[in-house]
Amino acid sequence: MSALLRFLHTIKPLRVVLALLGMGLMFLRPVPGAGMELEGWAVVSTLLAPALAPIVFMLFMLDALMSRVLMVGQESLTEKARHKRIMIMDLIIGISFLAYWLPYFSHLVK
């Protein structure tokens, strides 16, 4: 097994889906100042993605927090290392997710 497949196997399927959802939403971010589209496929990027972005960001932060809690409670060094890798992955994706979406939401506040 390659290192990537081993890593994906250790973080479990739901975290893989969360990471893919987060990265997918990063590609769907509309241009700041873009209007809302109420018909067609543009609804996904102009209405659905901005509504899901804060929820997915909070899921990354919650998963990082729960990984930290589980890491503290483990006695096995391999499990501690596993939860630490998961926490770092969640924080990296969450912070990059926030940095990518921040211009869009800051434009909405103006």
C-alpha positions in Angstrom: 0.0 0.0 0.0 1.2 3.5 -0.7 1.5 6.1 2.0 -1.6 7.9 0.8 -3.8 4.8 0.9 -2.5 3.9 4.3 -3.3 7.4 5.5 -6.8 7.3 4.0 -7.4 4.0 5.7 -6.3 5.3 9.1 -8.5 8.4 9.0 -11.7 6.4 8.2 -14.3 7.0 5.5 -16.3 9.8 7.1 -13.3 12.0 7.5 -12.3 11.3 3.9 -15.8 12.4 2.8 -15.6 15.5 4.9 -12.2 16.4 3.4 -13.5 15.9 -0.1 -16.6 17.9 0.6 -14.5 20.8 1.9 -12.2 20.7 -1.0 -15.2 20.5 -3.4 -16.8 23.5 -1.8 -13.5 25.4 -2.2 -13.9 25.0 -6.0 -17.5 26.1 -5.9 -16.9 29.5 -4.2 -18.5 32.2 -6.3 -16.7 35.4 -7.1 -17.2 38.0 -4.4 -20.0 40.3 -5.5 -21.6 37.8 -7.8 -25.4 37.9 -7.9 -27.6 35.0 -6.9 -28.8 32.7 -9.6 -32.2 31.1 -9.0 -32.2 28.6 -11.9 -29.9 26.0 -13.4 -26.6 24.6 -12.2 -25.5 28.1 -11.1 -27.7 27.6 -8.0 -25.1 25.2 -6.6 -22.3 27.7 -6.6 -24.3 30.9 -5.7 -26.8 29.5 -3.1 -25.9 26.1 -2.0 -22.1 26.4 -1.6 -22.2 29.6 0.5 -24.9 28.1 2.7 -22.8 24.9 3.3 -19.4 26.6 3.7 -19.9 27.7 7.4 -21.4 24.4 8.3 -18.5 22.4 6.8 -15.9 24.8 8.4 -17.5 24.2 11.8 -17.4 20.4 11.1 -13.6 20.7 10.5 -13.1 22.6 13.8 -15.4 20.1 15.7 -13.5 17.1 14.3 -10.2 18.7 15.2 -11.4 19.3 18.8 -12.8 15.8 19.2 -9.5 14.3 17.8 -7.7 16.3 20.5 -10.0 15.1 23.2 -9.6 11.5 22.0 -5.8 11.9 21.7 -5.5 13.0 25.3 -7.6 10.0 26.5 -5.6 7.4 24.6 -2.8 5.4 26.2 -1.5 3.8 23.0 1.2 5.8 21.3 0.0 4.7 17.8 -3.6 5.9 18.6 -2.2 9.2 19.9 -0.2 9.7 16.7 -3.2 8.8 14.6 -5.4 11.3 16.3 -2.7 14.0 16.1 -2.4 13.4 12.3 -6.2 13.7 12.0 -6.2 16.9 14.1 -3.5 18.5 12.0 -5.2 17.5 8.8 -8.5 19.0 10.0 -6.8 22.2 11.1 -4.9 22.6 7.8 -7.9 22.0 5.6 -10.1 24.2 7.9 -7.8 27.1 8.0 -7.2 27.0 4.2 -11.0 26.6 3.8 -11.5 29.8 5.9 -8.8 31.7 4.0 -10.4 30.8 0.7 -14.0 31.7 1.7 -13.1 34.8 3.7 -13.1 37.3 0.8 -16.5 36.1 -0.3 -18.1 36.5 3.2 -16.3 39.8 3.9 -17.7 41.2 0.7 -21.2 40.2 1.9 -20.7 42.2 5.1 -19.6 45.4 3.3 
